[in-house]
């Protein structure tokens, strides 16, 4: 079915890390589509590459640090109205760390609205930019919506498939910038251009954090090898963060057949399927707790500066390997739960993650967007498909790099190639059928979102729209 091409409001939802935010972006896209928006959602690299062929309207960015200001200005010059929904707005080391790394006064000047993920997020923004309070709207984040009982059913089939594949298993979540695929030099460069590193005090803070994370990574390596040896009958899945070097993990764990390094899809289906989830100061610990799963924070060493309080507070904290092994044996033997449990630290959860009941975040966001003066536009603006061919060229280059990595490094250089592979790692190729399935599931679980159609515009770029009723 072809979409209605009369003049309508448009919404662009570029996505950086598919496993983290694609489902929530699709949920928001469905909500906007039923309200009459045409929505384009897909990889950030794909949407930017196809920009000359896309309609103008609202653009949702994830960050407004000082390195993004020129991009935001370019979007405004191309008649986009920009809204910020920061995927990193949930928990912070401290207020100043978040502000310097994710937002800037110059960035605020280029956007219409900043969508606050929680009361704490709103407090941080208002404290740092009191003159910009009128631009901050507390809506919550659709990622939290997906954790509610009424929506987590979209992960049921995937979780069951994982149980069939692995049986009862343990999920270990990685989140170590020390193991960054792009390397420490590139990380320092990125932190400098965003404003996270501006002086010797900042350099010392990150150097100490790097030293601490190196120690935590080594403790997790020892923990995994211990479990691989002492629990050979139990599959243990290490799920790295998308920024990490997966090959390094595989090299560390190669001697134990029950240890696997797997990064596939949204973490929610893995948490639901697992008998227990192990983490250290990670958002996944909070999300797994909200999904009603047994969650363990493995904390053999601690830091008042670099540990995040909430993920550990909602988890069972363990610091010794024999105790961890015993607890995991109990979790493996326990009957499968129904995902319903009392939340620990509920007041803190809602303060940092937004409401756990009541109106959805996606509803609040669409309501905020409808208040903006978005000029309707027809589409397509041009009959040429050339902007969408860039995705095919990128995919060809990716396959070349996978097959001939040595030649690719000689051609592109080590740092450039690693950063490019990191980009691909964050958003692997996305088939149309996967998007159609997720959109259909949202409509089945929430009838108010039914009737949304999908068509593919290019590689990893999709158009969601509400089908017009057939006229007789």
C-alpha positions, -999 to +999 in steps of 0.1 A: +000+000+000+014+034-010+012+062+016-009+093+011+014+119-004-006+151+003+010+177+025+014+164+061+037+169+090+069+149+090+091+135+118+127+122+114+139+096+139+176+089+132+188+060+154+224+056+167+224+023+185+198-001+172+199-026+201+194+002+226+168+025+210+153+012+178+123-004+194+115+027+214+119+048+182+095+025+164+070+028+192+072+066+191+070+064+153+037+044+155+022+069+179+032+098+157+019+080+126-016+075+140-017+112+148-011+120+112+026+124+110+047+108+082+077+093+100+111+083+087+131+061+110+163+042+105+201+044+111+215+078+116+241+073+089+215+062+065+191+091+071+219+117+070+231+102+037+196+104+022+188+139+035+186+155+001+157+133-008+137+135+025+109+159+034+114+187+060+097+187+094+107+177+129+141+161+136+148+143+168+184+145+178+200+126+207+226+151+218+233+188+218+269+190+230+292+216+215+305+192+188+269+188+174+262+226+170+273+228+134+251+198+125+221+214+143+227+247+125+228+229+091+195+211+099+178+244+108+191+259+076+174+230+057+141+239+075+141+212+101+127+220+136+149+201+161+139+184+193+163+166+216+156+133+233+188+121+250+193+084+253+219+090+280+196+111+302+188+085+329+217+082+354+248+103+358+281+102+377+273+138+387+255+168+372+285+186+357+298+154+340+265+150+322+262+187+312+297+189+298+294+157+278+259+159+265+245+195+263+256+230+257+242+265+256+250+267+219+231+235+213+201+247+232+200+277+210+194+254+179+165+233+193+129+239+200+124+215+229+145+193+252+126+162+262+136+153+298+136+116+306+128+120+343+124+144+371+162+141+378+170+148+342+148+179+342+165+191+375+200+188+360+190+207+328+172+235+348+201+238+372+227+241+344+206+263+320+181+283+341+174+306+311+164+276+290+138+262+314+110+271+290+125+247+264+126+217+288+095+194+289+095+163+311+080+135+290+099+104+299+116+082+274+098+054+254+125+030+264+109+030+298+074+023+282+088-009+267+095-023+302+058-021+313+039-054+315+015-044+287+043-039+261+070-063+271+051-090+251+069-079+220+100-098+234+082-130+243+088-149+211+125-138+210+130-148+247+114-182+240+137-187+210+167-180+232+155-205+258+152-231+231+186-222+218+205-222+252+182-238+278+187-222+312+215-197+309+232-168+327+235-133+310+266-112+318+264-077+306+295-058+296+299-020+297+336-012+296+350+019+278+384+005+285+376-021+259+364+004+233+367-007+197+378+027+186+407+028+211+415+051+239+431+078+218+398+082+198+378+082+230+399+110+244+395+129+211+357+125+212+355+136+248+375+167+240+354+179+211+321+173+231+334+194+260+339+165+284+376+172+286+387+208+289+415+210+314+440+189+335+413+182+361+391+165+335+421+146+321+429+133+356+393+123+362+391+102+331+426+088+337+415+076+371+382+063+357+401+044+330+423+028+357+392+018+377+374+004+347+405-016+337+405-032+372+367-040+369+372-055+334+399-077+348+377-088+377+349-097+352+374-116+331+384-136+362+348-141+371+338-154+337+368-178+336+359-190+371+323-197+361+334-213+329+355-238+349+332-243+379+298-244+360+307-262+328+271-274+324+256-239+323+257-217+292+270-182+302+265-155+276+286-124+277+268-095+260+293-067+253+283-031+251+280-020+214+311+003+218+333-026+229+358-048+210+339-081+207+370-099+193+390-091+225+363-107+246+362-138+224+399-142+228+397-139+266+370-166+268+379-190+240+391-218+263+356-226+278+329-240+255+301-229+278+312-192+275+299-173+245+302-137+234+269-128+217+255-094+207+222-098+190+191-076+192+176-057+221+188-067+256+153-071+269+146-104+253+179-117+266+171-105+302+137-121+300+151-154+288+180-155+313+178-172+347+199-143+361+215-112+349+250-101+361+262-065+357+282-037+374+268-002+375+249-006+343+216+006+329+208-030+319+207-038+356+178-014+361+160-025+330+163-062+340+149-054+374+120-035+359+114-066+337+111-087+369+143-107+365+168-118+391+196-092+389+231-095+405+256-066+407+290-082+409+312-057+429+345-072+440+359-036+441+340-004+446+343+034+439+322+062+454+330+082+423+328+059+393+300+034+404+264+043+396+242+039+427+208+030+413+217-001+392+235-016+421+208-006+446+181-025+427+203-056+424+216-083+447+252-072+454+278-100+455+316-095+458+329-131+462+331-157+435+320-188+456+289-168+467+282-158+431+284-194+420+261-206+447+235-179+439+236-187+402+230-224+409+200-214+429+187-192+400+192-220+375+173-244+397+144-220+405+111-222+386+106-196+358+089-165+371+062-145+354+080-112+353+059-097+381+078-086+412+079-057+437+103-030+426+132-021+449+138+016+454+106+025+434+108+062+443+143+064+430+134+045+399+107+069+390+129+099+398+157+087+375+137+067+349+103+084+348+068+072+356+063+034+357+026+037+352+000+062+339+003+080+305+031+066+283+062+086+275+055+082+238+021+099+243+037+128+261+063+132+234+038+133+206+017+158+225+047+181+229+055+178+192+019+186+182+023+219+200+052+229+177+044+248+145+055+223+119+048+232+083+032+204+063+051+193+033+044+170+003+067+142-006+086+129-025+104+161-031+124+146-060+119+116-082+156+106-080+165+077-058+202+086-057+203+096-020+192+061-010+220+045-031+246+056-005+234+029+018+241+002-008+276+016-013+282+016+025+270-020+028+294-031-001+323-014+018+313-031+050+313-066+034+347-058+018+361-049+052+348-081+068+362-103+041+396-085+036+403-067+069+441-064+063+436-047+029+409-025+044+433-013+071+459-005+046+434+014+025+416+033+052+439+033+082+435+015+115+417+043+135+394+052+106+384+016+099+378+008+136+355+038+139+337+028+108+333-008+120+321+006+153+294+025+134+283-007+117+284-025+150+260+000+165+235-004+137+237-037+118+217-041+086+179-041+094+155-061+072+121-047+064+104-078+078+118-071+113+104-035+112+070-048+100+068-074+127+076-049+155+050-024+142+024-051+139+031-062+175+027-027+188-007-025+171-018-059+186-007-050+222-020-014+220-050-012+196-046+026+195-015+021+175-030-003+150-031+004+113+004+017+108+021+007+075+058+004+067+077+008+035+114+007+029+130+038+014+166+026+013+191+005+033+181+008+070+156+036+062+119+032+067+087+052+062+059+047+087+024+061+080-012+055+089-030+040+059-059+061+046-093+043+046-103+029+012-130+049-004-158+032-023 
